[in-house]
Amino acid sequence: MLALSFEPISELPSWVVATIFGVPFIGGLIFYGYKTRHAKSWRKGIFPLSLKPTDDNFLEAYLALGAKLILINYSESKGKTVYLNNYFNRYFRFSNYNFGDSLLFSLKYPIQTKSVTDWLKLHYSDERSRSQVIYFLTGLTLVTGAITKNEMAFLLEINSQLDLKPEHLKQIIAIYASYSQSTKEKNKKQVYNASQTNDCDILGITINATPHEIKKAYRKLVKIHHPDNFAQHSDYQQKIASEKFILIQNAYERLMKKMDE
């Protein structure tokens, strides 16, 4: 049998060894730097404008603002934390995030609101999309049943930074209050009858408004909040719009019915 023999491999050149071991190491550093490139900005409270408009990043934007709101009245943080978790589980079901870690980070490094609202405006170019942010924050404040002076100032600040009118916030507060009340009454298996004043607040009109003014206000809100306007938007935006539009529709129908009496 022929015996096989091998010549010993001579020592590899130093540049080859450096390439073999150095490239993966440098590549790892570059990959790590890419994955954590926004961490430094976040720790300064800056929401990076370069972030892509993914569901995960929208969730982080909402969470950053929610955490900032919680810090205003931290003694009520428990109920608001539960609200946040339930909200994200409902509307961001397919997002990949760790709620606990993200919330703790946002509480530790409070966001500069202008940086996150600038990012939201960049990707929420229409008023109806930006209004969803105010719906979210208003709902968070109403977990305790009332909005404090400092919380209202925060809502007005965000509302302004998103280029929404003060009247817009007032309508959303009325809509959410109506939603909360109707939910409580349904849980008690009672029929909910909204007051005329609350319905007028929802539509943004006075209690002495004429049928023409009611219809005009309703049509204006339809252009903003109708679910069809969100057909091309994300799943969570469609759900929010659908729920809130029902309240607007109900307020309009109650007011018009009262006019016919």
C-alpha positions in Angstrom: 0.0 0.0 0.0 1.3 3.4 -0.9 1.9 5.6 2.1 0.6 9.1 1.9 2.7 11.9 3.1 2.0 15.6 3.6 4.4 18.5 3.6 4.0 20.6 6.7 2.3 23.9 6.1 4.7 26.8 6.4 3.8 29.6 8.7 1.2 31.9 7.3 2.2 35.5 6.5 1.3 37.9 9.2 -1.0 39.9 7.0 -3.1 36.8 6.3 -3.4 36.0 10.0 -4.3 39.7 10.7 -7.0 39.5 8.0 -8.5 36.2 9.2 -8.8 37.4 12.8 -9.1 41.1 12.3 -11.9 41.3 9.8 -14.5 39.5 11.9 -13.5 41.6 14.9 -13.7 44.9 13.1 -16.9 43.7 11.4 -18.4 43.0 14.9 -17.5 46.4 16.1 -19.1 48.0 13.1 -22.3 45.9 13.5 -22.4 46.8 17.2 -21.9 50.4 16.5 -24.7 50.3 13.9 -27.1 48.6 16.2 -26.5 51.0 19.1 -25.9 54.2 17.0 -29.0 55.9 18.5 -28.3 55.0 22.1 -26.2 58.0 22.8 -28.9 60.3 21.4 -31.6 58.6 23.4 -29.7 59.0 26.6 -29.6 62.7 25.9 -33.3 62.7 25.5 -33.2 63.1 21.7 -35.4 60.9 19.5 -33.3 60.4 16.4 -34.9 62.0 13.3 -33.3 59.4 11.1 -35.3 56.5 12.6 -37.4 54.7 10.0 -41.2 54.7 10.3 -41.6 51.2 11.5 -44.3 50.0 14.0 -41.5 49.4 16.6 -40.3 53.0 16.3 -43.8 54.4 16.4 -44.3 52.4 19.6 -41.1 53.8 21.0 -42.2 57.4 20.2 -45.6 56.8 21.9 -43.8 55.2 24.9 -41.3 58.1 25.2 -44.1 60.6 25.4 -46.1 58.4 27.7 -43.2 58.1 30.1 -42.7 61.9 30.1 -46.4 62.2 31.0 -46.1 59.7 33.8 -43.2 61.6 35.3 -45.5 64.7 35.7 -47.5 62.9 38.3 -45.5 59.9 39.2 -47.6 59.0 42.3 -50.2 57.8 39.8 -47.7 55.7 37.8 -49.1 52.3 38.6 -52.4 52.7 36.9 -50.9 54.5 33.9 -48.3 51.8 33.5 -51.0 49.2 33.2 -52.8 51.4 30.7 -49.7 51.7 28.6 -49.1 47.9 28.6 -52.7 47.2 27.7 -52.7 49.9 25.0 -49.6 48.6 23.3 -50.9 45.0 23.5 -54.1 46.0 21.8 -52.8 48.4 19.1 -49.2 47.2 18.6 -49.8 43.5 18.7 -47.1 42.7 16.2 -44.4 44.9 17.5 -41.2 43.4 18.8 -40.3 45.1 22.1 -39.7 44.6 25.8 -42.2 46.8 27.5 -40.5 46.8 30.9 -37.1 47.6 29.6 -38.3 50.3 27.2 -40.5 52.0 29.8 -37.7 52.0 32.4 -35.3 53.5 29.8 -37.7 56.2 28.9 -38.3 57.1 32.5 -34.6 57.2 33.2 -33.8 59.3 30.1 -36.9 61.6 29.6 -37.4 62.6 26.0 -37.1 66.1 24.7 -40.7 66.3 23.4 -39.8 68.5 20.4 -37.4 65.8 19.0 -40.1 63.1 19.1 -42.9 65.3 17.8 -40.7 66.5 14.9 -40.2 62.8 14.0 -43.9 62.1 14.3 -44.7 65.1 12.0 -42.2 63.9 9.5 -44.0 60.5 9.2 -47.5 61.7 10.2 -48.0 64.3 7.5 -51.8 64.5 7.9 -53.8 65.9 10.8 -55.8 62.7 11.3 -52.7 60.7 12.0 -51.2 63.2 14.4 -54.5 63.3 16.3 -54.0 59.7 17.2 -51.1 60.7 19.4 -53.3 63.1 21.3 -56.0 60.4 21.7 -53.3 58.2 23.2 -52.0 60.8 25.7 -55.4 62.0 26.7 -56.5 58.5 27.5 -53.4 58.1 29.6 -54.1 61.2 31.6 -57.7 60.1 32.2 -56.7 56.9 33.8 -57.0 58.7 37.1 -60.3 60.2 36.2 -59.1 63.8 35.9 -56.5 65.9 34.1 -54.2 67.9 36.4 -53.0 71.4 35.5 -49.5 70.2 34.7 -50.9 67.3 32.6 -53.1 69.7 30.6 -50.1 72.0 30.0 -48.2 68.9 28.7 -51.1 67.9 26.4 -51.4 71.5 25.1 -47.6 71.5 24.4 -47.7 68.3 22.4 -50.9 69.4 20.6 -49.1 72.6 19.6 -45.9 70.8 18.6 -47.9 68.5 16.3 -49.4 71.6 14.7 -52.9 70.9 16.0 -55.3 73.6 17.1 -56.3 74.0 20.9 -59.9 73.3 19.9 -58.8 69.9 18.6 -57.5 68.9 22.0 -60.8 70.0 23.6 -62.8 67.8 21.2 -60.6 64.8 21.9 -60.9 65.2 25.7 -64.7 65.3 25.2 -64.6 62.3 22.9 -62.5 60.3 25.4 -64.6 61.3 28.4 -67.7 60.1 26.5 -66.0 56.9 25.7 -64.9 56.3 29.2 -68.3 57.1 30.6 -70.1 54.9 28.1 -67.8 52.0 28.9 -68.5 52.3 32.6 -72.2 52.3 32.0 -72.1 49.3 29.7 -70.2 47.4 32.4 -73.1 48.2 34.7 -75.5 47.0 32.0 -77.3 50.4 31.9 -78.2 52.6 28.9 -75.9 55.5 28.4 -77.4 58.9 27.6 -74.8 61.5 27.0 -75.5 65.1 28.0 -76.2 67.6 25.3 -73.2 69.7 26.6 -70.8 66.8 26.2 -72.1 66.0 22.7 -71.5 69.7 21.7 -68.0 69.5 23.1 -67.4 66.4 21.0 -68.4 68.2 17.8 -66.8 71.5 18.9 -70.0 73.6 18.8 -72.0 75.6 21.3 -75.0 74.3 23.1 -77.2 76.7 21.0 -75.8 75.6 17.6 -78.2 75.4 14.7 -78.8 72.2 12.7 -76.7 73.7 9.9 -73.8 74.3 12.3 -74.1 70.8 13.8 -73.9 69.3 10.3 -71.0 71.5 9.3 -69.0 70.5 12.4 -69.8 66.9 11.9 -68.7 66.9 8.3 -65.4 68.5 9.3 -64.7 65.8 11.9 -65.7 63.1 9.3 -62.9 64.4 7.1 -60.4 63.9 9.9 -61.6 60.8 11.8 -63.5 58.6 9.4 -62.1 55.1 9.4 -61.9 55.0 5.6 -59.2 57.7 5.9 -57.0 55.2 7.6 -57.4 52.3 5.1 -53.7 52.6 4.1 -52.5 53.2 7.6 -51.3 50.7 10.3 -53.6 48.3 12.1 -53.4 50.3 15.3 -54.4 53.6 13.7 -57.4 51.9 12.0 -58.6 50.5 15.3 -58.3 53.8 17.2 -60.1 55.7 14.4 -62.9 53.3 14.2 -63.6 53.4 18.0 -63.5 57.2 18.2 -65.6 57.7 15.1 -68.4 55.8 16.6 -68.5 58.3 19.4 -68.6 61.3 17.0 -71.4 59.6 15.0 -73.4 59.0 18.1 -73.0 62.5 19.4 -74.1 63.9 16.0 -77.2 61.6 15.8 -78.3 62.5 19.4 -78.0 66.2 18.7 -79.9 66.0 15.4 -82.6 63.8 17.1 -83.0 66.4 19.8 -83.5 69.1 17.1 -86.3 67.1 15.6 -88.2 66.8 18.9 
